[in-house]
Each structure stands twice: as structure tokens, then as C-alpha cells.
Amino acid sequence: MASLTLKEISKRFGDIDALSAVDLHVPDGQFCVLLGPSGCGKSTLLQIIAGLERQDQGSVLLDQEDVDHLSPRERDVAMVFQSYALYPHMTVSENLGFGLRMRRFPKGEIRDKVLEAAQLLGIEHLLDRKPGQVSGGQRQRVAMGRALVRRPRLFLLDEPLSNLDAQLRLNVRLELKQLHRQIRTTILYVTHDQVEAMTLGDQVVVLKEGQMRQVGDPESIYNRPADTFVATFVGSPVMNLFKGKCVKEGKRFRFLHPDFSLHMGSLSLDMDGHEVELGIRPEDIECGKEEKADLKAEIAMMSNVGADQYIHARIGKAPVTLRAPKNATFCAGDIVTIPIDTRKLHIFHEGQRIN
Amino acid sequence: MNVCRLKKLGFGMGVLGAASFSLIPFLLFVSSAFKTQTEVTAIPPQIWPSFSLAFFRSAIVRYDILKYLVNSVIVAGSTTVVTVFLSALAGYGLARLPRRWSHLTLMVILACAMFPQIAIVGPVWRFLRHLGWLNTYQGLILPYVALTLPLAIWILALFFREMPEELEAAALVDGCTRLQALVRVIVPLSAPGLFTAAILTFIYAWNEFFLALLIVTDPVRQTMPVGIALFQGEHTVPWGEIAAASLMTTAPLVVMVLLFQRRIVSGLSAGAIKG
């Protein structure tokens, strides 16, 4: 087990900055998730940490010790790949034991450790099969087992669940979280799925185009997104964002949009006359049919996601998504009122959060 | 329905035509090998042989064909082993080099294979004489390796390039060195590619005539193709013995290709990636 520290890691591929000055500290035993859209450099970062790829600048430290000059073999990290990358010519048991064999563990010890890991993951009945003869979910477990069996200092998981179907993904996600509780090894987990990031991570790092946009626990990422990218990338349905102008009205500020205006409460910065973006999450809007609210919207469409219903509506021309109350029945064309809770507003200026 | 049947018929006829076109000469000499001396020279030609083994006996006893066979096996076998070993290393390197450079290198390698044999045979001969390797096995193996390497490297480089890089990355993280990753993970999975390279190399070295004729003039070290060509006396052409010897040269190749074909077809890489 080890803590991981990245210092100003940069990497270029041709003209593209894959990573620019990434700084990160993952304490020992933490489950850290790198979240970002595809092509944001998260897999590259993982490969640099594993030693498979070389950074142009910066350094990787395990337990405050520089490991830049070490080969992947010497770093003693384990990696689970998106494609699993199981060795198809070896049985499951040989796959699990491969890392131990390469490190010249005695045969008996390898057998015990392989069995132990297989039992932990519930795949002991598959040990004699080849990877081609087991199901997708089982392959994923074998890949986890191959990483687990060595008890490495650090786990690197590169989108390990993205090849599973939805139902299985949910189960494995829970098991993974439980597994981490049991073994308490530091995990760095890469995903583009914000739900995975929010449910698994102790710490979430949001990456875009090789830059860290925000680091924090899932709650702060969700409740206080640092910029408009994080605000729209995390959360489902996507946060409503309105572009408009800020004007001062006494001590308070008013937000002016071509289609509507509303009070924003007080701001710490004087934004009088500036362009701002106003964000509000669909689940933070409690709509009703009462008359006294700030805004009115016409319903365009309803969408049902099972536990919740969402309303897609328009305020004038501006589209807005909001959560429908339980058991509410609305039709397209109905007018709903939208009361806005100013405490739940996210206000951005030039993309950055200002409230 | 009728059109469909017609199409099938046309297809069958086409296959039959193509197959007979290439197989009839082969069948003719197979039949000649099993004839007797009078049947070979019979007019009108006799198609069906009497399955006499006289020509085989004569080829082995009078022309000492087994000696040539042994030479061929040694030369072609060694060439194959050396070529496949070297081209596996080179091909792996080229497969993992940045694409631009590997492409350039592969092109240069291909260019080396473009020289007509007649253009290089003089220097090769002088070079081998200087080494004192004329009339030796290594005198044949060396130029054969040089001539078969480009194709083998191409085959393997392209094959290795198709191997998912994640497999290697997994092996590296699991504690392999680069070379161990190649030997323990990539090579076992590349069996089809390796067999293809090996068969093509072996066939080339087995059939090569021109260099073998010039480099090895001592009958003790001559290979099959040269040996058979030299059956011809001043006044006689021993057609029967030539046919029998040719059959003995071809049969091992056919058997080998059929055997390895199965290995090539068996999809060894199933299940590596999600699938």
C-alpha cells in the first residue's frame, strides 16, 4: 500500500497537450476516481503512473519516493485494463498467477494466493478454464483477480466496468466498493461515467483536455462545481444553464435573460453589468401549478426515468429541464410555475464559479 | 431458383477449370512416377500407370536421391529456424516503433528484397568464396536467410501490430521485461503468423535452384532441385526418375502445409479482448 503523488505531469502527443501540469495527491488507502470525457488524458495519466508511458515533464511519487526511473515491473503497481487483456492461451489460474510467477514466488505460495484471490472474487470454479470459455462478467473478475493476487502498492483501473451490461455494472460497482473496504489498497480509477465516479470515489478528479478542472469529494463536485464544464458534466439530467447579464438593484443583483429575469440574491463580487451564466439543477427546481412563483414555463415533453419524471419545458424560447413532483400528471402544452431557490443557484462568470 | 442453380453450376465449373489447369501437370508427373520404363515412352501416351515403384528404386539406388533430400532438409530447416527467430525480433520491434518510422524501415526492407537474384549472385559468390563457405551448408543458409528475411519480417510485423497493445502492457505491469513479454505472451499468441512465415521461408529454401546450383558444385552437398536437374545425362533424359524424385520433393511440402494449415486456422487469440 502506498500514497501516490503526481507533480506537474505534462505530456504532449504531437501538437496536442494530452496532459498539462497535473498535480495530485492520493493518500494511502483512498479510492480516487479520474473522471472526464474520452480523450481528456485520463488513460494516458494512468499509463504514466504504471510506467508504460513516459511523461515529458514532472514526476510520479509512490510514498513520496520518485519512481520515474523504475520500469513497470519495479513499480509494483497492478492495472486492470478496459479490454481486460487476459492472456488467452493461459487458464484462469495461470492468468491469476502470472505476475507471481514472473516474480519467482515459490509454486505452493502461488497456488495458495491464487486460490485466495479466486475465493474473494467467487471465481474458484473457473480456475481451469481459458478466458475464452467464461462470460464477460467473469472475465472482468479474472482481470480484477490478476491485479489483486499480488497485493500491489497501488491499483490502477482503466474503465474496468465499461464492457459490462448495465445490470451487471451496477452489481460489480457495489462489489468493487466492498472489496476496497476489505483490502484498503490505494485505488486510482478512471471512468467517463459520472455515476460511477460519484458512487465509488472518496475523491473525484475531473479532467478535461489534459487539465484538472476540479478535485474534491463527490458532494462538493456535485454541490459546488468549480466551472461550467464540471457543472454540466456531473449530474443527470444536465444542469440548466442560462446566459445573461447581471444588474445591480440596491444591495441585490438581478439576472437579465432575453426571456426572463430573476433575483440572484447577494454576490460577494460586484458583477454589475457583467455577462454571467446561471445554473440550476433540474432536481433543485420544485415546480407546481400555483400562481405566485417567479417564472412560468410551457411544457414541451415529459420523460420518465422510473424513480423520477422530468419535465422538458420552455421559458419563452429558453429550454429548461426540471423534476416533476411525485404522482404529478402533466401534458405537453400545460403551463407550470417555477419557483427558484436562490441558495441553489450556481453562478459562473467566464466559465468560473463566483458564488 | 433456376438462376440460382445456374450460378452454382457456373461457380463449380469455374473452380473445376482452375483446379485442373494447375493440377494437370502435377498429376501427369505423379502418374509418370508410378509408370514403368515402357509406359513412360509409350505412344500414344498412357495415362493410367501400373503403380510400379521401379523409378523410385532407381532414383534412390542409382541417383542417390536420399542424399539430396537430407541436404535439402538441413538447409531449408536451418534457414527457417534462423529466419523466423530473427524476423520475430525485428518484426516485434517494427510493430511497436512509431508508425512513421516503422513504415519507412519496412519499405527499405522491402526494397532490399526487390533486387533480381542475377544481380546479387556474383557478389554473393565472391563473398562466400572469401569466407571459404562455397560447397558448405552455411554457404546456402546465409544467402537464403538474407533473402527470406524481408518477407518474414513483413508478415510478422503486420501480425504483431494487430496484437492488442494492452496484452503487452498487462505483461509488463505483471512483471515481464520487454523480451519476456514477447516470448511468454506475444509469441504464443502469434502462432498463426509464425507458421505462415515459417512455411513460406521453408518453401523458398526448399525450392531454390539458382543460388544452390552456383554455390554448391560438390554433389555431396547439393540440394534436391539441383540434384534432380543434374539427373540428365549427355544422351538420356531419365523422365521416370525425375518424376519420382520430384514427387519425393513435393510430398513433404504438401504434407507440411496441410498439417500447419490447421494450426493457422485455429483461432488462438479468442477471448483475449472482451469478445
Interface residues (C-beta under 8 A of the other chain):
Chain A: Q47 A50 G51 L52 S71 P72 R73 V77 A78 M79 F81 Q82 S83 Y84 A85 L86 Y87 P88 H89 F98 G99 M102 R103 K130 P131 G132 Q133 G136 R139 R146 N163
Chain B: P164 E166 L167 A169 A170 A171 L172 V173 D174 G175 C176 T177 Q180 V185 P188 L189 L268 S269 A270 G271 A272 I273 K274 G275
